[in-house]
Amino acid sequence: MTDKLYQFAEIDLFLQYYSPRTPYGKREKMNRTFYRDSDSLSTIFELIDHAGNFIKTNPHKADKIEYHLGRIPELWETLKTPQVNSEIFNVKKFLHNYLLISTLLDKKTASLFSFSFSSIELLNKLGYRKDQEETFYLNDSCSPELKKIRADLRDLNRELEKIKEQRIGIIKEKTGLDFRFHDFLVIREEA
């Protein structure tokens, strides 16, 4: 569509009410796709009509769906320029929100929008069963090396706690200052 035709049709007036929640919808809005095919338009109108009815009859679910749509990250940009930490986190965040949307849709709506979730195995490998959130944490069961490193860190932390307790005891004995419940103390300076 040319800019002049776009302005003449005053499509901007319509688009001010069109607020996609996902990065994919926002990109589609910016593309300014112009549909000329009556079959495509008919399908889009049917989907809009069905979505409107779903929102009217399920306002609570629609509100949750809107929230989860807004939480879906852009994966294509992440995969083009991979950064190991954020890449895995974004995949899990995407899958988490997509799964929750799929549980909120009735069968007819899911079918009309070709919306189905078939990545539960991948989501489970990312530790979803354990934390049920979009946060990312690698479980010890993912790697024997990771399990050993974390065990070594726990042992070191226990050693540090023992040393800290001994030093606090020595300080209390010599100065009368008790650091058991404080990392530091503020004391009055002697004149």
PyMOL commands that set and color helices and strands:
alter all, ss='L'
color gray80, all
select helices_A, chain A and resi 3-8+11-15+23-31+38-57+59-71+75-80+84-104+107-112+120-125+128-131+140-142+144-175
alter helices_A, ss='H'
color red, helices_A
deselect
rebuild
show_as cartoon
